[in-house]
Amino acid sequence: MLRNIALQASKAARFVPRSTGVLHSARAFSASTAVLNEHASLPSLHTFTEEEQMLRDAVRKFATDVVGPKVREMDENEMMDPSVISGLFEQGLMGIETSADHNGAESSFTSAIIAIEELARIDPSVSVLCDVHNTLVNTVIRKYGTKEQQDKWLPQLAESKLGSFCLSESASGSDAFALQTRARKEGDSWILNGSKMWITNSWEAEVFLIFANVDPSKGYKGITCFVATKDMGIQIAKKEQKLGIRASSTCTLNFDDLKIPAENVIGGEGKGYKVCFFTSRLRIVLTYHVSHRWPLKSSTKVASVLPLKCSALPRARSTKLSPTRTNANNSANRSALSRVWRSKSRRLRSISKPHDY
C-alpha cells in the first residue's frame, strides 16, 4: 500500500518539482518577498501533498496498530520483534527512496522524514532501525554504488534484508577518520581485521557497510567502504545495555581475517571518507531532529541544506595540525577550524527551531 502511495507521489513530482535550488536558497537564507512570490506556484515545504498525507496516515496506522502493542515487551526484552521488522518491509518502508526498478517506493527524502517521524511517535527504537537502514545504508549504495552493486544489493535491502552502518570504533567516535580497522588486498579479495563499537541494527542485520583503512600512510584518504554479509564471518560480540531506545540493537563487531570480494568496494578505493561524511553524516543529523520530535515544518526546512556542495560552506585555510609546528601556529589552526564548525552550527540553528510538544 505504501509503495503505491509513494509511486504516485514520485510520478507527480516528475511534473511539479517540490523545489529548486533557487527556492531552497530563498526559503532558507533569504527574506526577499519578491523571490518568494516568483515561486509561489510551487508546492510549499510547509505543506504536505495529498500523497504525503496518505503516506503519513498509513504509517501512523501501522505504527499504532502493529508497533504500539509490542513496545513495552520489546523494551523490557531489549530485542526488536521480528514481526515488526518484517512488517516494515511488507509496508514498503525499508526502501523509501529506492527506485521502483529495485523494488523500492521511489519516493523522496521528505517522505522518509514523514515515515520516520510517525514511527518515532510510537517507538523511537523502530524509528532508529528504519532511519539507519534508509538514510545510511540504502543511500550509500544508491549514491556511490555501481549499477551492478545497486542491482545486487538494493532489491535485497528493500524487500527482506536489514542493513547496518559500521563506522564507529573505540578510539574513533566523533573523530571518524581516526579509525583503526585495516584492510589488505589479497588477490581478488580484501582481508579486514579490526573491530567496531556501538553499531546500530547489528544484531538483526544481514548486510553491513564496513569502513576500513587500506593505506594508513595516506591518513583519511585510505579509508574505504566495503559491503559484506553476516555469513562472510562477521562476529557479533557484546550487545550494549542502554537507558533508552533499548529495543534498537547496539553491538560490538569483530573482524578476524574477514574476506570480502574486491567487487564489494563501494565508491572506490580510498573514497570512504566522502561516503561516510558528505552523504551519510549530513542525512543522519537531519533525521535525528525528526526522531527526537522536532516538527516536520522545521525538519523540511533543514532538508533544504542537503543539495548544497562543500564549496557553499564556510572554509578555513587549508592547513594541517602538526606536532612539529609552533604552539602559536597550532593554536591559530585550531581557532580557524573552530570558527568553521561554529559557523556551520549557527547556520543549521538559524533555519530550525526546536518545538515543545
N, C-alpha and C positions, 0 to 999 in steps of 0.2 A: 504493500500500500504506500509506504513512504517513498519507495523508489519511483513509483508512478507520479507521486506529487512532485518529487524533485525533478523528474524529467520534464514535467510540464513547466516548471519554473525555469529550467535551463533553456527550453525552446523559446519561451517568452523573452528571456534575457538576450537571445541572439538578435532580436529585432529592436528591443528597447534596452540599451545598456543601463545598468544601475548607476554608473557614474563614469566620469572620465578623469584623466589626470588633472585637468584644469579644475573640475568640480571638487575633486579631493582637496586640492590645494586651497581652493576658495573657502570650502566649508571648514577646513581645519585651521587655516592660518590667516584668512583674510576677512575683514569686516566690510568689504566693498559690496554694497547692496546692488550695485549695477551688475557685477559679475553674477551674483546670486539670481537676480531677475532674469539674466540672459539664459540661465539653465533651469528656470522654474518649471519647465515642462518635463524635466527628467524626474524619475522616482526619488523621493526623499530618503536619505539614510535613516531618518527618524520614523519612517512609516513602512510597515511590512506590506509586501504584495499579498494578493489573495492566496497564492501558492504557499508563501511563507507562513501565513496564518494557519493554513491547513496543516502544514508540517508541524507547527508549534502545538496545535491541538492534538495531533496524532501522537507526538512524542510525549506530551503531558499525560495522555490517557494510558500509554504503555507504562510510563514511569509510575503512575498512580496504581494501576491495576496489577502489574506484573512485579515491579521492583518493590513497591511500598510494603506489601505483606512480608517480604523477606529481609527487610533492612535490619531489624533487631537481631535476628538469628545470624545473619552474615557478620554483623559487627561483633557479636559475642564469640563467634567461632573464628573470627579473623580470617575468613575464607569467602571468596566470591562463589555464589551459587552457580553451577554450570548452566542451569536453565536460563539464568539471566543473560549470560554471555551468548548462548545460542539464540535467545530472543532478540538481542541486539543485531545479530547477523540476519535473522529472519526478517526483521523490520527494515533492513537496508541502512542501518545506522553505522556500519563499520566500513563504508566506502562512500561517504557523503560527497566528496569532491572527485572521486574516481570516475573515469569516463564510463559510459554505457558499454563501450566495446570491451571493457574489462570487468563487466558485471557490476559496476558501481552505479550510484544515483546521479552522477554527473551534475551535481549542484554546486553551490558557491560556498565561500568561506563564511558568509553571513548565515547560511543555512546550518553550517557546522556549529556556529556560535549559538544559534537558537536551540539546536538539539542538546548541546552540552549544558546550557543553562537550565533547560527543562528537566534533564536528568539530575542536575545538582539540586533542584528544589526538593527532591525526594531523598537522594543518597549521593553525596559527593564522591564516594568510593566508585560507584558505577560511572559517574561523570568523568572522573580521572582516567579510568580504564578506556572509555570511549575517546576521550580527548587525546591521550598519548598515542593511541592506535591511529587516529585520523590525522592529527596535526603534526605528528612527528614521523611515524613510520611510513604511512602512506605518502605523505608529502615528499619525503626524501626520495623515495623510489620514483614518484611521479615527476619530480623536478629534475633529478640527476641521473636516474636510471636510463640505460639504453633501451631501445624498443624491445629487444629480446628480453631484457630484465623486467620491463614493465609487463610484457605478455606473460611472463612466467609467474611473477610474484603478486601483482595487483589483483588478479581474479581470486587467488587463494586468500588474500587479506580481506577482500570484500565479502567472501562467502563463508569462510569457516575457520581460518587460522588467525589467532591473536598475535599482534606484534609487540615487540619490546625494543626500547631505545637505550643502548648500553654505552654511556659516556663517562659518568662519574666514577672516581676512584678514591681511595682513602686519602691520597695526597693531592687530588685534583678534583675539587668540587666546583667552586666558583671559578677557579683558575683551570678551566677545562683543558687548556693547551699544555698543561704540565703532566699529562697522563703518562703512565709508565708501562702500559701493556705494549708488548713488542710483537712484530710480525716479520718473518723472514721468508724469502722466496726459495722454494724447493721444486724445481721442475715446473709443472703446470699448477702448482698449489702454493698456498701461503700457510705457514705454520704460526699459530698465535700462542703466546704464553703471557699470563698475567691474571688480573682479577678486576672485577667491577663491584662497586658498592651502591646501595640504595637504588636499585634498578626496579622501576615500576613495571607491573604486569609480568614480571619474570617467572613467577610460579606457574601461571597458566599459559604463558606464551609458547608458540611453536616457531615463530620467526623472529630473529634477533638482528638488529643493526649494531655492529660492534666497531668501536673506534680504536685503532692501534697505530703505533708509530713504526713505520717501515725503515726509517733512517733518522735516528736521534740526532745525528750531526747537523741535520737541517732544521732542527727545532720543530716548531709547529707545522712547517711545510713538509714534514714527513708523515703527518697524521693522515690516515687513510680509513675510509669506511668500508666495512665488509658486511655482507648479508649471509647469515648462517641459520641453520635449523637446529632444534634441540637434539635431534638424533645424530648429529655430527659429533657429539661428545661434550656439549656444554654442561658443566656441573653446577646445579642449583644448590648453593650452600645455605648459609644462615638466613632465616626469614626474620625480619625485624618486627619487634613488638612495639606498636605505636600508641600514642594517646588518642589519636583521631584518624579518620579515614582508614579504619582498621581492616575493612574487607578488601581494600586495594593492596595487593601483594607488593612488598618492597624487600628485595633479597640481595644477597651477595652472590656473584657468579665467579667461577674459577675456570681458567682455560689452561690445560696442560697439553701442549703439543696439539692444539685444536687445528685440524686440517680443513682448509676451506679452498674450494676451486678458484683458480685465478679469474674466471669469468664472473665471480661474485663480488668483485670490487665495484663499489658504487661511486660514480663521479670522477673516477680516475685516481691513479696513484698519487699520493701527496696532496690531494684536494679535500681531504676530510674536514679541514678547519673551515672551509667555505660551507660544506654541507651542514655541519653542526651549528654554526653561528648564523650565517646570513639567511638561512631558511628556518631552521628548527627553533633556535633560541628566541627569535623575534615572535614567532607564532605562539609558542607556549606562554610567553609573557602576556600576550593579549588574551588568550583563552583562560589564563589564570584569573584575570579580573572577573570573568564571567562566572567561573565555578565558585568564586567566593562572593557571589551575589551582588555584583555591580550591575547597574541597569543596562539593558540592551542598547538603550539610546546612547549611552556614553561609549559602550563597547564598540558599536559600529563606527563611531567617530574615530576611535583609536585605530580601528582596522584600516582607516584611510591612510595610515602611515606606511602600510606594507609595500605599496608599489615604489616607494622612494628608494633610490640607489644610495650606496655609501657616499657617493660624491655630493649628495644633498645634505649629509650630516656634517656637523662641525668637526674639524680635524685639528689635531695637534701637529707640530712639526715632526717629520719622520725621524725620530731619534730612538735609540735603544738604551735601556738602562744597563750599565756595565760596571762591575766592581772595580775596574781599572781607572774609571773616571773620578774626577774630584767629587767631594761631597756636595759642593756647590752646584756642579752640573747635574748630578743625580737628583738633587732637590728640585732644580728647575724643571727637569724632565717629569718628575712625579707631579709637580704642580700643573704642568701643561696637560698631562693625561687626566688628572683630577678634574680640570676645568671642562674637558671634553665630556666626561660622564655626567658631571653636574648639569651641563647644558642639555644633554640628551634626556636626563630625568625631568628637568623643568619642561622640556618640550612635550613629553608624554603627559605630565601632570596638568599642563595647561589645556589639554583637549579632553581630559577625562576626569570627572569628579566622582568621588565615592558617594553612595546614597544609603541612607539609613532605611532599613526595612522594619 
